[in-house]
Amino acid sequence: MNTYVDDDLVREFSRQIVGRAAPEELPMFRLSTDAYFAAAHGRPAPRWRRDGRDEMLGFGVGEAVTLLTPFVLPVASTVLEYLVKDLATAAGEHSKEAVGRLLRRVFRHGEDPATAAPGGPVPLSAEQLGRVRTLAFEKARQLDLPQAKAALLADSVAGSLVAVR
Amino acid sequence: MDRSCAPSGRTDSEASSQPPEGSARSRLDPFALPSATTLRFILLVAAVVGASTFAFNFLYLALAPEGSGELGLYLRCQARAGQLPAGGITGGVGTAAKGFADCVAPFELAKAWWIVAGVAFLLLVAYLITWWRPAYKIWRGRLRPLTAEDASELVGYLDELVQAAGLRRAPVFLADLSARAPGGLAFGRPGRYYVLLNAGLITKFVTDRAGFRAVVMHEIAHLRNGDVTKAYLTVAIWWSFVAVALVPLAVVLIGEKVGFTAAVTWRLLVLVAFVYLTRNAVLRTREIYADVRACSIEGDHRALSEVLAQLPRPAGPAWRRLLRPHPVPALRAAAVDEPDVLFRGSFWEAAGAGLAATIAFGNLETLLWLMFGGLDALTARWLVALVFAPLAAGVAGIAAWRAIQHALVRGLPPTRATAIVGAGLGLGLLLGGPLSLPSAVTGSWGPLGGLGLSAGMVAALLLIALGALVVGWIAATARAWLPTVLDRSLRRECLVTTVAASALLSVWLGVYMLLVDLYPAMPTLTGVSRASHAVLGQVAWTEPFWLWAAVDHPVLGYLIERNVLMLGLVLAWLVPLAAWYWPRARVTAAGRAPRLGLAVAAGLAGGFGYGILVLGLRALVHRWYPEATRMRPEFALLFDHWQVALAVLIQVVTAVMVAALVTAGRGPLAVILGLVAAFVAGTIMTALLLGAIVVGGCADALSIVPGPCSWTASTSFVRLTARQVLVLGSLAALPAAFIGAATGSLLRSRAARSWPPASAPFRAAAQPASRSLLFVPLGACAAALLVLLTGSALPQASSVATQSTLPRPSPVTPLQPTPTEQTPVQPQATPAQLAPAQLDAYAKQACEAYRQMRAGAGTLGTGELQDLLITILNDALHSDNQPLQEAAAGMGKGIADSNPQEFARNARRLNSICGIVGP
């Protein structure tokens, strides 16, 4: 993971995306992100797959739904990493703290008013948003998310950034 | 409010007691009666644990140091099983029945403890699996609890659902993020339950709140129904059986002969398939109960029905449904609308119950004998039957109750449904024997194999008939009770009937198992009866032997001495009769009522008519036979036989007539009333038979042997007479009543064709008979039981009456004097004072065998000497001579322990007891 992008930032950005694209998944958002980061840090994944199994005292075999949260987190990480590079290059800043402040100004996330950088939120240009959207879409498709869902996800990513403006 | 679900907030009993105004009782409450699925779970567990005893038995043979010589012992004793000891000695029914167990018992106690330890270990492992499985499940799935921090609204909503369901303790709700299907799962252990919500289901909290609620309520309903503990414990016991018993057994079998290994293996496969399929069948039923429970809590089934409609139809052929723990969604949806499926009697369900009851019967029987070798043969089988039969009777009985309730509410004929259940139970009982693991050792295929074709077919039909009769009996009782209790919970009445049916099935299943095991010894035992028939036939007229044996056979003599059998016969008519005269008895809509008055009147007529006949018989015998003949003890036995045979015959006739008349008049409980009539008649006959002895003493023209005008019958003679008349009479009256009912049906159908309905000759009573008439059969029952159990109701005989039951005549020993009216009776001596001439028959036989062993010590082979030793032990055990028992046992122990001093000391004691002079 990019050292400029911490877990909290990914979490918050993802929450905004999920809140737009799949609000029904918010009740389990924290658990999902915990599991994602645990796996990212080497913790083993669940040792079973229950979908499609007719289990004792279950409800029966139903059609599985496609959840977005498992895709949102890696997409959000990818987008944030791109933004870090882009912002740092544009601002000529290389220190972690400075880049982090810039990034937060993009999202207005975690900004301490007492120590906030001067100036308001930093909006992204249309070109940047376009690149972000494309990046999100490609990453989602790379993760085998169906096209319609990938488009929805990408739109939500862009919408989360646009909304900051 | 949907009519198929109770309004929310009302308990089931409240709902069923207050049907909606203006509506007939058209809905079925599946919770008004208990579910049989708990009993099916227990029956599965019992069958598996019982089967494990076979595995541990075999493992002992293979692993224990003493096990290597066991097989030879088994084969030798198996060959001797059912045969009487050498020397032509009449060992009696008990000895013959216990032949195999008595043969191996002295060497098998250690193995018994091994088996017990194995079962205990199996249960311990099952307990550990049950305890730790939830933790394992949580670890394996990386399951996390849902907290208010994550989703306060969701957690608050779940709390509301738990309260609505009325759970005393809330489960822990977990989320499975890897599962994307909109479902859930209930699991846990006693005191700690979990409800797992799939990620796909959690999304429905926002997108489809009603669907979310329906699925969660279904899972909560599993907790409310108590499904988690039963299901997971059953599975745990199965896995423990596999690990602790099945796998080691499979390893040990590798070195065995191919034929034997194959015989055990296919039976194990059948057991595995049976347990798996039954488990799935029970789970499918529990799913429907959970759906119906959830629906009843909510008061509305629409949301649940919509969710069920979204479930995909399972793919694959229809037989694959047997492998699934969930029914097809269409069936579930239909059940929440109309839960009729929970009331239909299932042939396979009943057959499974019967199979589970007998597949491990032999295993437990063997274990019981290993541990308590001195148990009476029939008692041992009854104890084993008490483990399984109540469960099987419970499953079938509850099914019968539900079928009857369903038929009454829906206006359908109940007979077919209960016949299906009865046939299934009987067939299952039959199949359990050949499918049991011990049959792989004996090579027996149950009644069909060990008995020969014709006897086997009869035995098979009898067992099927037993199952059908028990269910039919339950149905008759349920039909009597249901019209009176449709407006409240039926659990109490169902429980009473089921307990009584359990007792009945236990008694008769034990008797059946004994008779099947006794079959190889039947020729010899029948020879005893034939010999007495021949001897007595030389004194006076005797009927053909086949009729004689129906009254006088060693097996019957053995059975009638069991008071439990009498209780079983009384219970058969007492419970259904009580159902009709319960405090709020009503006539059914068809206007039929039990004709108790007819039964009582017929019983009284039969009984007192018998009294007249007995007096007439006495007069004729007194005139036709000279006194010298009448004074012979053989004649006394013969006359006693005639009286008993006449009593049984009249009871049969009474039962036939009452059942025929009741059936012809479309009255209920025809067979039951036939039994009542026979029992009332039998009680009166017993009293009059004994009273006639006094009359004979007072009026010489009616005497068999001249005697005092006073009561001279001993207590034991009175008990024997009561048993013979009542038990034999009731046993004969049962098939007679069925014949009478069939005859009545024929008469009814002919009358219907010949007579206008208004003037049909066999119209039933419009009102039930007065409850006071119940005192007649109840009084007869009380009097009989008082006499049989205590003897305190009897007047003391004029002389000291001490002799016990009539000795059975044998082809070897001459007939002994019998306790007739005039035989002077000696004061009973203490055992230590008994001279050899005063030893009882068994003690004499033991001494005879001991003499043979002494005489053949230098010439007989080891096997023959061992046979004689076993004979001595058996006969001593059955005698009343305690010093003889101790000496015989001590001598046997001396041989087993290779202790010559112990052997010599007890041999000297035997010399003294048997009157043998010399070393």
Contacts between the chains, C-beta under 8 A, distances in Angstrom:
chain1	res1	chain2	res2	distance
A	22	B	203	7.4
A	23	B	206	6.0
A	24	B	202	7.8
A	24	B	203	4.0
A	24	B	204	7.4
A	24	B	205	6.9
A	24	B	206	3.5
A	24	B	207	4.9
A	25	B	199	7.7
A	25	B	202	7.6
A	25	B	203	5.8
A	26	B	151	7.2
A	26	B	206	7.8
A	27	B	146	7.4
A	27	B	150	6.2
A	27	B	151	3.3
A	27	B	153	7.7
A	27	B	154	4.7
A	27	B	202	5.6
A	27	B	205	6.2
A	27	B	206	7.7
A	28	B	146	7.7
A	28	B	150	6.8
A	28	B	151	7.3
A	28	B	175	5.3
A	28	B	177	6.3
A	28	B	199	6.0
A	28	B	202	5.2
A	29	B	150	7.5
A	30	B	149	7.3
A	30	B	150	5.0
A	31	B	144	4.9
A	31	B	146	7.9
A	31	B	150	6.4
A	31	B	175	5.6
A	31	B	177	6.0
A	32	B	177	5.6
A	32	B	199	7.9
A	34	B	144	7.4
A	35	B	142	6.7
A	35	B	144	7.9
A	35	B	177	5.8
A	45	B	142	7.2
A	45	B	178	7.7
A	46	B	140	7.0
A	46	B	141	5.0
A	46	B	142	4.4
A	46	B	176	7.8
A	46	B	177	7.8
A	46	B	178	4.7
A	47	B	140	4.8
A	47	B	141	7.4
A	48	B	140	5.8
A	48	B	141	5.6
A	48	B	178	7.2
A	49	B	178	6.6
A	50	B	141	7.6
A	50	B	176	6.5
A	50	B	178	6.9
A	50	B	179	4.4
A	50	B	181	7.6
A	50	B	185	7.9
A	50	B	198	7.3
A	51	B	178	7.8
A	51	B	179	5.7
A	51	B	180	5.6
A	51	B	181	5.3
A	52	B	181	7.5
A	54	B	314	7.8
A	54	B	324	5.0
A	54	B	325	6.0
A	54	B	326	5.5
A	55	B	185	5.7
A	55	B	325	7.2
A	56	B	231	5.8
A	56	B	232	8.0
A	56	B	235	7.2
A	56	B	283	5.8
A	56	B	325	5.0
A	57	B	185	6.2
A	57	B	186	4.6
A	57	B	187	6.6
A	57	B	219	7.6
A	57	B	222	5.1
A	57	B	227	5.9
A	57	B	228	6.5
A	57	B	231	6.0
A	57	B	283	7.4
A	57	B	286	7.5
A	57	B	325	7.8
A	58	B	183	5.6
A	58	B	184	6.6
A	58	B	185	4.5
A	58	B	186	7.9
A	58	B	325	7.9
A	58	B	326	7.4
A	59	B	183	3.8
A	59	B	184	5.5
A	59	B	185	7.7
A	59	B	215	5.3
A	59	B	218	5.8
A	59	B	219	6.9
A	59	B	326	8.0
A	60	B	183	6.4
A	60	B	287	7.7
A	60	B	311	5.1
A	60	B	326	4.5
A	60	B	329	6.7
A	60	B	332	7.9
A	61	B	181	6.9
A	61	B	183	7.8
A	61	B	311	7.0
A	61	B	312	6.8
A	61	B	314	7.1
A	61	B	326	7.5
A	62	B	181	4.2
A	62	B	182	5.1
A	62	B	183	5.2
A	62	B	200	7.3
A	62	B	310	7.0
A	62	B	311	5.5
A	62	B	312	7.2
A	63	B	181	6.8
A	63	B	182	7.7
A	63	B	310	7.5
A	63	B	312	6.2
A	64	B	179	8.0
A	64	B	180	3.9
A	64	B	181	4.8
A	64	B	200	6.1
A	65	B	180	5.4
A	65	B	181	7.6
A	65	B	182	6.5
A	65	B	200	4.4
A	65	B	203	6.2
A	66	B	180	7.1
A	67	B	180	5.8
A	67	B	199	5.7
A	67	B	200	7.3
A	67	B	203	7.1
A	70	B	177	8.0
